[in-house]
Structure formats: structure tokens, C-alpha cells
Amino acid sequence: MLPAVALLVHSGWLTLPLPALSFLYYCAVVGGMLLAWRFHASRTFFALLVLFLAQQATSTFGASHAAPGNAGWTALQAIAVLVPLDFLVIALMSERGFVVAGMAPIGLLLFVQSVMVAVLCRADEVSPSLPSRPPPSAVLVSLPGYTLYVLAAAGIILLVRTCVTRKATDGALVWSLAAFALSLDFVATARAATAYSAAAACILAIAIIENSYLMAYHDELTALPSRRAFNDALTRLEEPYSIAIADIDHFKRFNDTYGHDIGDQVLRLVASHLPRVTGGGRAYRCGGEEFAILFPGKTTSEVFDHLEQLRASVEAAEFRLRAGERRQVARGPDRRREGTHKSVRTKPEVRQFTEDRLKASLAVTISIGVANSSRGHSAPNVVLRAADQALYQAKANGRNRVEAASSNRRKPRTKAAGIA
């Protein structure tokens, strides 16, 4: 969005009058705040509030006519330092929604900053000596060097954080800060500055929509596309195609013996291998320990070797437990009985068994069933049921194997293996 706005501003294609641009700016700010409130995106809400307060300081104290020594110049320097610092604080905040405990600190900070800027600007307020109308051409305002350093440092920190977290909100803060910096550069030209300010607000509002899309179509734990994305992809399939269903072997045993935290780690381990499947496959998490892989334009015979390589890569992956991450007793109806619990803990042979198991790695394997569309059986739900039946067959044949639903499938070359 930011390059597009820059092209419109500097190519002369932006012909909207200033009142229309101001209306669009306020629509972006108010609309973004409403979206943030509706989706409990408090960080984006406060980022938009920071931009709004900065814009109000600019218009109130006449920063468009800023000259060293007057109130507009003081306001310009203040917001050039405070806005990037506020963006850093917002980026480091944890998303807690609109609760008093989460909103009070940042709300108090913005209130104190607003009062401080007002006091400083009132002290330096003088009658403007420049014409009341800004020149028609874009004019750059030379900010003090320290403000540029603050803007650059904040932008770099936010960019690094975006590369680490890969979250839409963090990325939006980077681009919104860049748009804000450009609005300061062109503050002497009201139309250009307003256009960049509107772009900064729109970027934050779009991030809310992007976050909502990711929540709806991507699984938060594994970062794979979710069941909804899988169902949408099924409606777009054209013959021929293949559907593979992968399931983690003995996954319930992981949860019951080692706890759900270890189960989540196993899910992430397997999910990290699925996107690497070759043959043009696309992986999805359908729920629980079950995953689906779509192969558009491929038959079972064409994808079988690719699935076998995927199965082997998961089997070869090493999964080690760390001390303190294993239950000493498995789940069971009597696990809470005090006598049994104490007797297990006091037996030295059990403690030794636990220590030996912690030193060893666990074997994580998957079973895969695959089916392809065929004449008379091309509906996705029919192919999906056939892939499920092939998965059940793989489980019945010893797990850790690939089974094809078609009668002319090749014989699997893998041997059965359980989870250690």
C-alpha cells in the first residue's frame, strides 16, 4: 500500500482535494479502531491512537508551518521521537484484549505524553510568520538528526522483530512507521502529509483483517493451513488429483504418558516435515493428530514415492525429552490415589527407569493412506473416505507405512514399526 500511495502522491495522479483526503484519513482511523475493538486487537488500537494523537498535535500547533523556535517545530520534534518509541512499546506488549489491567499502563503513558507535548508547545507558541496556505508543491522538512536516528533505530528493531515473529501486526507497525516518517517529511504539504497519514492508518487496519484470515485459515499450533482451508481447497480440485491422510502413530500414548505439552511438540515436529513433501503436495492440519495432503493433477502411483520419502523423513527425525517433561506414571483411573503415587515415587527402580528413558530419544512415526480420483469416484468426499480407509489399513498392517486405496497399488517397501 505504501509504494502505491507514494506513486499517487508524486506522480500527480492524486487529484482528491484536501477535505476528501482528510475524510478518508478519519475513516481509516475510526474504522481501524472499530475493527480493533471488535477483534480484541488492543495493540493495533493503541497504534492507531498514537497516530491520531500525533496528527492532532500537528494540526493544533501548526507543524505544517514549522520553523525553529515556534510551537509547530517543537511539536514536530516531539512526535518524531515519541511515535517510534510508542510503536516499540506497543510491539513488545502482549495482546491482552481490552481489559483494564492491560490498557491502563499504555493509556496512562499516552496521556502523560500528550500533556507534556501540549505544555512544551504552549511555552514556545508564537504567531506564525509564514503564509496561511502551504505551497502547492511538495516541500521537505529537515528534521534534526537525532529524530532521524530514533526513527531509523525503531524501524530496524521492528523489522527484526517482524522477521522473528512473522506476525501481521508486527509487520504492519514497520510499514505504518515508514508511512508516518514520510508524512513528517512532507508535513509542509498538507495533501501529501494527509495521504501518508491515511496510508499509515490503513496499513494497521488491514493487519487486523490479515490476522483474522490467519486465525480462520491457519492452525496456530503447527502454522499449517487449517481444516477450513482444506475444505476450501477441496472445492477447487479438478481431476486428476490425490488425497493423502497422515496420522501420528500412538499419539494418545504420547499425551497420556508424557503430557499434552510433549504431545504439542510431537505435532509441531511432524508438521515441520509435512510442508517439505515433494510432488507438488500441500499439507493441512485437519484436527487432532490427523493431517491431509492434496496433490492436484497427480495419481496415486505418481505420489506414492513422495509420500514414502515423507514417512521416512519423519521416522528419521530425532525427538528427545528433557528432564522434567515426562510423567512418572501414566494416566489411569487410579493415578490420583495417594498411596499408589507415593509408592511409585519411592521405588528406586522406577526413578532409574525414568532417568534412562529421559536419556533416550523417542521414535515418532506416521501412517499414511492415499487415494486418487477416478471415473465414477471423483467427488472429493468419496476420495477422502477412500484415503481414510487406506489409513485404517496402514494402521492394521503395523503402522509406519503408506497404503494406497486403489487395487493396483504397489506393495509398500517399508517394515512396520511402533512408537518407542
RAHU-V926277 format. One record per residue. D_CENTER is the distance of its C-alpha to the mean C-alpha in Angstrom with 2 decimals. Layout:
D_CENTER / D_CENTER
//
This chain:
19.25 / 20.71 / 22.90 / 24.09 / 25.19 / 26.85 / 28.71 / 29.93 / 31.09 / 32.96 / 34.32 / 36.20 / 34.52 / 33.21 / 36.29 / 35.04 / 37.14 / 35.79 / 36.03 / 33.85 / 31.20 / 31.39 / 31.01 / 27.86 / 26.49 / 27.26 / 25.87 / 22.49 / 22.58 / 23.93 / 21.82 / 18.59 / 19.91 / 20.86 / 17.48 / 15.96 / 18.78 / 18.44 / 14.78 / 15.40 / 13.17 / 15.69 / 14.08 / 14.01 / 17.46 / 18.90 / 17.71 / 19.52 / 22.40 / 22.74 / 23.04 / 25.53 / 27.61 / 27.74 / 28.93 / 31.48 / 32.80 / 33.21 / 35.16 / 37.13 / 38.44 / 38.89 / 36.60 / 37.27 / 40.78 / 39.80 / 42.48 / 42.95 / 44.54 / 43.56 / 41.07 / 38.76 / 38.48 / 37.71 / 34.98 / 33.46 / 33.42 / 32.06 / 29.03 / 28.37 / 28.04 / 26.59 / 23.69 / 21.95 / 22.73 / 21.34 / 18.03 / 17.95 / 18.83 / 16.16 / 13.44 / 15.00 / 15.31 / 13.82 / 12.76 / 16.05 / 16.70 / 20.10 / 22.34 / 25.21 / 24.44 / 21.04 / 22.32 / 25.73 / 25.04 / 23.00 / 25.35 / 28.34 / 27.10 / 26.76 / 30.15 / 31.84 / 30.50 / 31.75 / 35.13 / 35.39 / 34.76 / 37.26 / 39.88 / 39.60 / 39.80 / 42.70 / 44.57 / 44.31 / 44.73 / 47.42 / 48.56 / 46.81 / 49.17 / 47.16 / 47.62 / 45.83 / 44.27 / 41.82 / 42.84 / 41.59 / 40.16 / 36.97 / 37.88 / 35.85 / 36.10 / 36.42 / 34.44 / 35.66 / 34.40 / 32.78 / 30.48 / 29.31 / 28.67 / 26.57 / 24.50 / 24.13 / 23.31 / 20.63 / 19.09 / 19.22 / 17.71 / 14.75 / 14.41 / 14.69 / 12.08 / 9.60 / 10.89 / 10.53 / 7.14 / 5.53 / 3.52 / 5.55 / 7.82 / 8.87 / 9.61 / 11.44 / 13.45 / 14.67 / 15.90 / 17.23 / 19.14 / 20.57 / 21.77 / 23.24 / 25.08 / 26.57 / 27.72 / 29.58 / 31.16 / 32.50 / 33.29 / 36.95 / 36.15 / 34.99 / 33.73 / 31.56 / 30.20 / 29.44 / 27.71 / 25.36 / 24.79 / 23.96 / 21.49 / 19.76 / 19.58 / 18.51 / 15.54 / 14.25 / 15.23 / 13.51 / 10.11 / 10.91 / 11.78 / 8.75 / 6.68 / 9.78 / 9.88 / 6.73 / 8.31 / 11.57 / 11.34 / 9.08 / 10.18 / 8.26 / 10.98 / 11.45 / 8.39 / 11.32 / 12.11 / 13.62 / 17.24 / 16.94 / 15.77 / 18.63 / 21.10 / 20.34 / 20.85 / 24.11 / 25.53 / 25.23 / 26.96 / 30.37 / 33.04 / 33.15 / 30.02 / 29.31 / 27.10 / 26.60 / 25.68 / 24.84 / 25.34 / 25.27 / 28.90 / 30.04 / 26.60 / 28.32 / 30.42 / 27.47 / 26.37 / 29.97 / 31.13 / 28.32 / 26.11 / 22.75 / 20.90 / 22.56 / 21.87 / 18.10 / 18.63 / 20.74 / 18.18 / 15.63 / 18.62 / 19.65 / 16.26 / 16.04 / 19.36 / 18.94 / 17.03 / 19.92 / 22.52 / 24.95 / 26.87 / 24.20 / 22.54 / 19.11 / 17.80 / 16.47 / 16.38 / 19.01 / 19.30 / 20.69 / 21.66 / 22.14 / 20.39 / 21.52 / 21.97 / 23.24 / 25.70 / 26.75 / 30.26 / 31.10 / 33.64 / 33.76 / 36.07 / 33.77 / 30.66 / 32.54 / 32.66 / 28.97 / 28.22 / 30.83 / 29.20 / 25.88 / 27.85 / 29.64 / 26.59 / 25.19 / 28.70 / 29.03 / 25.87 / 26.92 / 25.53 / 27.23 / 27.41 / 27.75 / 30.45 / 29.75 / 27.20 / 29.85 / 31.88 / 35.58 / 36.55 / 34.99 / 34.17 / 37.28 / 39.38 / 41.29 / 38.64 / 39.03 / 42.78 / 43.77 / 46.57 / 44.62 / 41.74 / 44.22 / 46.20 / 43.21 / 42.14 / 45.71 / 46.50 / 46.25 / 45.89 / 42.67 / 41.24 / 42.30 / 40.70 / 37.39 / 37.60 / 38.48 / 35.59 / 33.11 / 34.47 / 33.88 / 30.79 / 29.84 / 30.06 / 27.11 / 28.12 / 27.15 / 29.39 / 28.80 / 30.60 / 30.66 / 32.48 / 32.95 / 34.16 / 37.91 / 40.60 / 40.91 / 37.74 / 35.04 / 33.19 / 29.66 / 30.47 / 33.64 / 32.01 / 29.32 / 32.15 / 33.96 / 31.00 / 30.83 / 34.56 / 34.21 / 31.65 / 34.20 / 36.80 / 34.81 / 34.52 / 38.23 / 39.20 / 37.82 / 34.01 / 32.21 / 33.34 / 32.56 / 34.68 / 35.21 / 36.39 / 38.88 / 42.45 / 42.80 / 39.90 / 40.62 / 41.31 / 38.47 / 39.36 / 37.38 / 38.92 / 37.71 / 36.01 / 34.78 / 32.33 / 33.99
//
